[in-house]
Amino acid sequence: MTPGLKRLSLCVPFIWLLALMVAGSPARADEETRGAVMIEKVLKTDEEWRKLLTPEQYRITRKKGTELAFTGEYHDLKEEGTYQCVACGLELFSSRTRYDSGAGWPSFLAPVSKHHIEEREDRSLFTKRTEVVCARCDAHLGHVFNDGPKPTGLRYCINSLVLKFVPKR
């Protein structure tokens, strides 16, 4: 074995160990992705979204608007069921994680799946917040705050107009 090859063979275990430290162990990575579902994106033109949605739904979902507090159809709904994205039909939230935060918008502890929403930094209105969007169609849904009750400590504050409620059968 040449001296260069010998040095390289001594480095391989170190490089592999370093890669594991950076990326995590293969078993751990598998645990984090187990059950993950690929969400196929829905892509439409601005004109197609305008035809599909009401003007208010378009303003909120596509232009990151909000509805007035306590005015939404679901702000005080107590029925059991699920809430879907009004733009693409992806199931987003369940009545099982719904609670009354007193904020005037539907509030949830968690989405039905962490893969069904995406969180993005929002620095509008002179503050830093976390925007919540639909993972399938990128519709603006609302925001998530760290002031919710246990067990998650989160408050997903979602506009009624971006949701379609499906009652439990």
C-alpha positions in Angstrom: 0.0 0.0 0.0 1.4 3.4 -0.9 1.8 6.1 1.8 -0.9 8.3 0.2 -3.4 5.4 0.0 -2.6 4.5 3.6 -3.3 8.1 4.8 -6.6 8.1 2.8 -7.7 4.8 4.4 -7.1 6.2 7.8 -9.2 9.3 7.0 -12.3 7.4 5.7 -13.6 6.4 9.1 -13.1 10.0 10.4 -14.9 11.5 7.3 -17.8 9.0 7.8 -18.0 9.9 11.5 -18.0 13.6 10.7 -20.8 13.1 8.1 -22.9 11.3 10.7 -22.4 14.2 13.2 -23.5 16.7 10.6 -26.4 14.8 9.1 -27.4 12.7 12.0 -27.4 8.9 12.1 -29.1 7.0 9.3 -31.5 5.5 11.8 -32.4 8.9 13.2 -33.0 10.3 9.7 -35.2 7.4 8.9 -37.3 8.0 12.1 -37.8 11.7 11.1 -39.1 10.9 7.6 -41.0 7.7 8.4 -44.6 8.2 7.4 -43.7 11.4 5.4 -46.0 12.0 2.5 -44.9 13.9 -0.6 -47.4 16.7 -1.2 -47.8 17.4 -4.9 -47.9 21.1 -5.6 -50.9 22.7 -7.2 -49.8 25.4 -9.6 -52.3 27.8 -11.2 -52.0 31.2 -12.8 -53.3 34.3 -11.1 -56.3 34.3 -13.5 -57.1 30.7 -12.6 -57.0 31.5 -8.8 -59.3 34.5 -9.4 -61.9 32.2 -11.2 -61.7 29.6 -8.5 -61.9 31.8 -5.4 -64.2 34.6 -4.2 -62.6 38.0 -4.2 -62.1 37.9 -0.4 -60.7 34.3 -0.5 -58.3 35.5 -3.3 -57.3 38.5 -1.3 -56.4 36.4 1.8 -55.0 33.2 0.2 -53.0 34.8 -2.7 -52.2 38.3 -1.4 -51.7 37.4 2.3 -54.7 39.3 3.6 -56.7 38.7 6.7 -60.3 38.9 7.7 -61.6 41.0 10.5 -61.6 39.3 13.9 -64.9 37.7 15.0 -66.4 38.0 11.5 -65.4 34.7 10.0 -67.9 31.8 9.4 -65.9 29.4 11.6 -64.6 31.7 14.4 -67.0 30.1 16.9 -67.9 26.8 15.2 -68.2 23.9 17.7 -69.0 21.0 15.4 -66.7 17.9 14.9 -65.0 17.5 11.6 -62.0 18.6 9.5 -60.9 21.8 7.9 -59.6 21.7 4.3 -57.8 24.4 2.3 -60.5 26.3 0.3 -58.1 26.6 -2.7 -57.0 23.0 -3.1 -58.9 20.7 -0.7 -55.9 19.5 1.3 -56.9 18.5 4.9 -55.3 21.0 7.2 -56.8 21.0 10.7 -59.1 18.9 12.9 -61.8 20.0 15.3 -60.0 17.8 17.9 -57.1 20.3 18.1 -59.4 23.3 17.9 -59.8 25.6 20.9 -61.2 29.0 21.7 -58.2 31.4 22.0 -60.5 34.5 22.2 -58.6 36.0 19.3 -61.5 36.0 16.9 -60.2 33.5 14.4 -60.3 29.7 14.4 -57.4 28.6 16.6 -55.7 25.1 16.6 -53.0 23.4 18.6 -51.5 21.6 15.6 -52.2 20.8 11.9 -53.4 17.3 11.0 -49.9 16.6 9.6 -46.8 18.8 9.8 -46.4 17.9 6.1 -49.7 19.7 5.1 -48.5 23.1 6.1 -45.4 25.2 5.7 -44.2 27.9 8.0 -42.4 31.0 6.7 -40.9 34.0 8.3 -43.2 37.1 8.0 -41.7 40.5 8.8 -44.7 42.6 7.7 -46.5 45.0 10.0 -43.1 46.0 11.6 -42.9 42.7 13.6 -41.5 39.2 13.1 -44.2 36.5 12.9 -44.5 33.0 11.4 -46.8 32.7 8.5 -48.7 29.5 7.8 -49.3 28.4 4.2 -50.9 25.3 2.6 -48.1 22.9 1.6 -50.0 22.0 -1.6 -51.0 25.3 -3.1 -49.1 27.9 -1.1 -52.3 29.6 0.1 -51.8 32.0 2.9 -53.7 30.6 5.9 -52.8 32.8 8.9 -50.0 32.7 11.5 -48.7 30.5 14.3 -47.8 31.9 17.6 -45.9 30.4 20.7 -48.6 31.5 23.1 -51.0 28.5 22.9 -52.0 26.0 25.6 -50.3 22.7 26.4 -49.4 20.2 25.0 -48.0 22.1 22.0 -47.8 25.6 23.3 -48.8 26.8 19.8 -51.7 28.8 18.5 -52.4 28.4 14.8 -54.5 31.4 14.1 -56.3 30.8 10.8 -58.6 32.8 8.7 -62.1 31.3 8.3 -62.2 32.3 4.6 -59.3 30.0 3.7 -61.0 27.0 5.2 -63.7 24.6 4.1 -65.3 22.7 7.0 -66.2 19.1 6.5 -68.5 17.8 9.3 -67.8 14.4 10.8 -70.2 11.7 9.5 
